[in-house]
Amino acid sequence: MDREWRFVAVERRLVARSGYVADGRAADAGDPPDDAIALSAEAARLAPEASVVIDVCGLADGTCHLVEYNLLSGSDLYGCDVDAVVAALAARSR
């Protein structure tokens, strides 16, 4: 895997994202390509839970792939916009 991105979906809608370095558990400022965003949006639609964390990787050949789903309650958000995540969760509970 050349690059990895973490997406947060609340009520099956993407609300935040961040690049990250999995081995170093650190945020990466790189924005995901459109293919990674589209894949994560489709993964959010099909996710086993309405609110999840979605990890997507990019390979050297330029393709993007779903790595895994993670529970929102136990995942590192890396450089994701925490305020956006909290606002989306708060709006869901109203």
N, C-alpha and C positions, 0 to 999 in steps of 0.2 A: 504494500500500500504506500503510495506516494504522499497522499494528503488525507486528512480526516476532518469531518465536520460534525458538530452536534446541533441538532434541531430540537426545539421544544414545541410540542403541539398541545393545545388546550382545546377541548371540545372538537378535536380533529382538525384544528386550524393552526397553522404555523404561527408562532408568536415571537420566537427568538431563535438566534443561531450564532454559532461561533466556530471558528477553526480551532483545532487543538492538536497537540502532540501527545499521543496516547502513552508512549514510553516515559515521557517526562511529566505526564499529568499537568500540562501547562496549556494555557490559551495561546492561540496563534491568530494574528490579526488578519490573516488571509480570508477574503470573501469566497464563498463557494461559487462554482460555475452554475449556470442556469440548469444544466442537467442534474446536478445534485439537489438543487432546490425543487425541481419538478419531481424527482424521485422521492424526496422526503415528503412532499405534499401528498403523493399517492400512497406512500407508506402510512402517513397519518390517517388517511381515509380508511385504510384497511387494518389499522392497528387493533390489537386485542383489547385495548383500553382507550377511552376517549381522550385522556390526557397522559401523554408519554414523552419520553426522550427518545430520539431517533438518531442513530449514528450511521453516517454514510461515508464511504471511502472513495477516493479517486485513484485509479491505477495509472501507470506510466503510459498506457496506450490511450489515455483520455476518457476511458469509460468510468462510470460511477456505479457503485453497488451498495445495497443495504447491508450493513454490518450486523446491527442488532437493535432491538427495542430495549429500553431500560425504564424502570419505574421512576416517575418524576420525583417521588419522595426521597429517593436514595441516590440520586445522581449528582455528580459535580456539574455545575452549569458553565464552567470555564469562563469564557468572555461573553456569555449570553446576557442580554439586557434583563437583569433581574426585575427591574421595575415593570417591564412589559409583561413578564411572566406573572408577577403578583397581581397586576391589574387585570389580566385575563382570568386568573383564578378567582379574583374577587367578583368580577362581573358574572362569572358562572354561578356563583352562590347567591346572587340576588334574585 
